[in-house]
Amino acid sequence: LLSDKDIFVENGISGKKADKRPMFQQMIALAKSKEHPYDVILVWKFSRFARNQDESILYKSLLRKKNIDVVSISEPIIDGPFGSLIERIIEWMDEYYSINLSSEVRRGMTEKALRGGYQATAPLGYDSHLGEVPTINEQEAQIVRRIFQEYNAGSDFSTIARGLNDSGLRTRRGNPFELRVVKYILRNPFYIGKIRWNRAKHSSYVENDPEDIIIVDGQHAPLISEEMI
């Protein structure tokens, strides 16, 4: 009989990259263990197992070496070569759907950015309002203005961060200011009334090429003059 430990659920995690899915990796490791607890892994659809065909083939092959099959409840596959072909076609369609969906979402976000739409949490110094223009948070704005004033007076990133921390100031999340946080604030055009989108790839600090970054006029009030940035 199945118990809770035999059910692996990943809510809100993309199926594109297996190494970014902790529950998936836990399931694979347990299935391949010496105890051999499973003969079959059941998924609602093959896309729930993996949306990358190369990874799907790799992990299914590893499991088959342990005599473990991956079975889709909603996509039954017949035995034999023809069934394997159908399974490969389903995997390819799942990967194509994932790529196409990502492209459509990106295109929609790009169009919204070009129209000056807000689709991310406003930075330090502003309060975000769902579907509305961000407004200035005066308490946080004082910190931002101080950062720009000290930088324009000749202080470097580290000196500014150290001074803020020594004054007992913290980031919005309650953390001490770091060099990279000060640098991000000083280079963020949001503070002069602009909206920037596609600065870097998701979960990456590496910026995209300048021609791929969108900067347009926003509707929010600027905190500083353009001469200070």
Secondary structure, 3 states (H helix, E strand, C coil): CCCHHHCCCCCCCCCCCHHHCHHHHHHHHHHCCCCCCCCEEEECCHHHHCCCHHHHHHHHHHHHCCCCEEEECCCCCCCCHHHHHHHHHHHHHHHHHHHHHHHHHHHHHHHHHHCCCCCCCCCCCEEEECCEEEEECHHHHHHHHHHHHHHHCCCCHHHHHHHHHHCCCCCCCCCCCCHHHHHHHHCCHHHHCEEEECCECCCCCCECCHHHCEEEECCCCCCCCHHHC
